[in-house]
Every structure is written in structure tokens, then in C-alpha cells.
Amino acid sequence: MRHSRSTVRGAFLYPSTESLRERGYYSWPGAGFDAEGRQREYMREIDAISQRLGMEISVDEKPLHEPESIERFMNEVKVQKPDGLLLIPFQKGEWSSVERIVGETEIPTVILVPIGILLNPQINTLYRRPGVYLINSLDNFEALEYGMRMIRTARWMSESRIVNVAGTKTGESRVDDVFGTRVRTIPLERYSEEFKRTEITDEVRQIAHTYLRNAVKVVEPSESDLIDAAKTYIVCKRIIEAEDADAFMMDCLRAIGPEKPVPCMAYMSLRDEGIAMGCQSDLNATLTQMLLLQLFDKPGFQQNASCETERNHYFGAHCTCPTRLRGLGEPPEPYVLRNHAETGTGVSPQVIWREGQEVTMAHYLPGKPPQMILYTGRVVRCYDTPPAGGCRTNVELTINEVEDVCDVRGMHQTIIYGDHARQLRSFCQLYGIEIIS
């Protein structure tokens, strides 16, 4: 789906170095701080971030200082209604103006402050405030880029469409007031019809061959199973393109049948390509995958929640999983070709997770207030099935936030590689999402 560029309006806040010399007292950051030179350096970094993220970040050339300039800036922002604000104060005395802009504009705001400008009393006025992401760190452009990425993600979500293949009717709805993502539902029969008309072409054979070539082992699936799995990839991608969608979900357990094989390999491949794919028409799981892909470029593993009671470990399993868990464009994790565990049909990947890998588990819950279930942990092992039961891809984890893993909340939560809890907390604060663990 076509998306417009997200917009950010920015400003530096500081009095001129010349005026401070005349006064003879700088306060923090001190007399050796070259504000004008630092602004030029920051602008080069901001321009580079703007290019990398495809955003429009418009920063005033003249720094804000006088009350009239603050008033003008706020009035312009209220008319323009950008997706976010970027405020960069270079002098402690400008903090009251920063607080005023945040309070009166009520637009998601990223504030970047070099360390040694603010004291704790100033930091704590906005550090935990909803709608704000405050970075108090020395020239931390990586954090700044993440702040811009958060704003871009919210804009992208607001313009996105999920195609939901379920039921017998066509319809359209919006998710919630935070993102406003649209959901277009089309009948489940559409999947069957598309599969029937998909012929065994050279493209289909090549996809099937790729599945076979990249697998470390094949257990149950036959050659014809692999051909059907390749056809499901073509079908899912065709529906996504036809419906001008950014993400896909399907009531897949109801879709399974002689003429509608399991789409588990299609889900694996499309997630690896950066498209959120929700099993069992789970809207919350699909939204969570979309968020994590936009924020971290990492496809997620939607899974059924269970636990290993004797070791106090979490156990999550499902019959599809991305292989590029380290990130889009990164080397894939190995997988074994299996059949779908619960039906004994088709092809499903058993993806092998890296032992010792840090992970983040998240689950977005629309509502009033919207919530995000959030945990972190580490990979302990994966099981073969059999002797273990359950779905083909599984992973046993430690969980940091609870004493008893049976207390982990949610079902179909999404797991990604890496400890991204702090970054997700910042995103939730910026957009008024309550964290629960």
C-alpha cells in the first residue's frame, strides 16, 4: 500500500553565544559549549536520518529563544499538525520553553539534550510524561533515529491496511483511536478459489526447490506437498497485492482441506520479506508483528503460550515461524521441513532458534486504554516433535519479569530476537499505551 512521508517539525532552543558572552554567565552547558557549531553538526545528522527513514524532518534554522519566537513556533505547529516534534535545547534556561511547547501543542515529541545541560529536577519533569521521548545523552544520534522511527511507525500504522481472509462476507473496519489501522475482510472461499486457479509454473517449482534446498532436513513432506506449499505463497502474495494491503491474516485452521493446504511456508517466507502474517485471524498478533517490523526490522514469531513447570521456563510453539529472526536482510536461522503437527498434512517449518539468544515478547491490545504485554528472556532450547508434543517450531525461554512463568500473560504473543523492552517502553510512553507484565 502507498504511504505518505511522515512529518516532523523541529527547533533548537538557545540564546546566541554572543549574547551569553555579553552577560558573562552561561550556566550549563558552560562557556566552552559551541551552540552554533553544534547545531550545524546536529543538522547534518538529522538530514542523514531523514534520508534513511524517508521522512520529512523540518528544523528551523534560527534557534528559539525570545517569547515571541516560542509563540510563533507553537502557532505554526498547531496549524501544520505534524506527526511529531523534535526539540533540541542547548541551554538549561530554555527548559521552561520546552515544557510549554510540549504542554500546549500536545503532539508526540522527541527531545534531544546533550548530557551536561539539564539537572535531574528538569529531566524528571518530562522524562516519564506520556507523549514524550526524552533523550539526555551525549550526541546520541542512534537514539534520535529511533525517536524518529517511532513517529514514522505511528504514521505508517495509521495508513496501513490488513487483509483478513475469514468468514463469508466482505467488510472494512478500523482498529482503534491510537493507530486507526484498517482491516479489510474478504471471504475465506477466496483463498480456495485462488489456490484452484494457481497452476504449477516454473515460479512455483522454483519456490518449492528453494524450500527444499535451504532446509537442513526433510521429515514428512513429499514433493507434491512442497509444490502445494509454494502455491500457497503465490496465493497469499496475490491476495495482498490485489487488496493493496500491508499485512495479512487468515482464519487458517478453517481454511485447511484437500484443496486448501496449510499456508505455513507462505507465512514463513512473507514474514522474512517484511510482511506481517497473522495466524488464525488474530488481529492483536498481526498488529504486534507490524509494530515490531517497523520499529526494529525484525519479523516475529506468533505462538501458543505454555510453560515448563519444573525448570520454570516459558514454552512457546506454532507451526510457522520466520527464519530471518536476526533481522530483515540478515542470515536466516536453519529449519527442518515438517508437516503441520495437528493435522499431519502439508508443510510446516521447524525453525531452530539460537541457544542463549536474548528475546523480547510483546502483544498489543487495542482498547481504552490500549495496552502492551511485554517480557524479555533468553532462549534455552528447542525440542524435537516427537518426543515433545505441540506445534513444529517451539522455543523454551527464561522470562525476566515474573517469578513464576505460569503468570505470563496473553496468548499468541510475538517473540523477536534481541532485548528491545526499553525501546518498546519508550514507544508506549510516546503514544499513551499502558505496559503490563
GIVEN-V701547 format. One record per helix or strand. SS is the DSSP state (2 for helix, 1 for strand). FROM is the first residue (numbers start at 1). LEN is the number of residues. Records with the same first field share a line. If there is no record, write none. Layout:
SS->FROM-LEN ; FROM-LEN
This chain:
1->7-7 ; 56-4 ; 64-1 ; 84-6 ; 109-5 ; 132-5 ; 161-5 ; 171-4 ; 182-5 ; 217-2 ; 247-4 ; 257-1 ; 260-1 ; 276-4 ; 301-2 ; 304-5 ; 313-6 ; 335-4 ; 348-4 ; 358-8 ; 371-11 ; 393-7 ; 414-4 ; 434-3
2->17-7 ; 35-19 ; 67-14 ; 92-14 ; 120-7 ; 141-18 ; 189-8 ; 202-13 ; 223-20 ; 252-4 ; 264-9 ; 283-14 ; 405-3 ; 421-10
